[in-house]
Amino acid sequence: MQQYRGFPLGVADASVVALAERLKAPGVATLDHRHFRAIKPLHVPALTLLP
């Protein structure tokens, strides 16, 4: 959350990113592509967004 201060990232979205990083998952299922495209996770260059 501190890394994206000022960005409209909610707690639920931040939790999904944190879980993806912890599990080293390359993708997440979301309908919120606009916010997730801006995220730079630690384990991959960008998350694969499904669907």
Contacts in CASP RR format, 6 or more apart in sequence:
PFRMAT RR
TARGET T0000
AUTHOR 0000-0000-0000
METHOD contacts of the structure
MODEL  1
MQQYRGFPLGVADASVVALAERLKAPGVATLDHRHFRAIKPLHVPALTLL
P
1 9 0 8 1.000
1 11 0 8 1.000
1 14 0 8 1.000
4 14 0 8 1.000
4 39 0 8 1.000
7 35 0 8 1.000
7 38 0 8 1.000
8 35 0 8 1.000
9 35 0 8 1.000
9 39 0 8 1.000
13 30 0 8 1.000
13 32 0 8 1.000
13 35 0 8 1.000
13 36 0 8 1.000
16 28 0 8 1.000
16 30 0 8 1.000
17 28 0 8 1.000
17 36 0 8 1.000
17 39 0 8 1.000
17 41 0 8 1.000
17 47 0 8 1.000
19 25 0 8 1.000
20 26 0 8 1.000
20 27 0 8 1.000
20 28 0 8 1.000
20 41 0 8 1.000
20 43 0 8 1.000
20 47 0 8 1.000
21 41 0 8 1.000
21 42 0 8 1.000
21 43 0 8 1.000
24 43 0 8 1.000
26 43 0 8 1.000
26 44 0 8 1.000
26 47 0 8 1.000
26 48 0 8 1.000
27 44 0 8 1.000
27 47 0 8 1.000
27 48 0 8 1.000
27 49 0 8 1.000
27 50 0 8 1.000
28 36 0 8 1.000
28 47 0 8 1.000
28 48 0 8 1.000
28 49 0 8 1.000
28 50 0 8 1.000
29 50 0 8 1.000
29 51 0 8 1.000
30 36 0 8 1.000
30 49 0 8 1.000
30 50 0 8 1.000
33 49 0 8 1.000
36 47 0 8 1.000
36 49 0 8 1.000
37 46 0 8 1.000
37 49 0 8 1.000
39 46 0 8 1.000
39 47 0 8 1.000
40 46 0 8 1.000
41 47 0 8 1.000
END
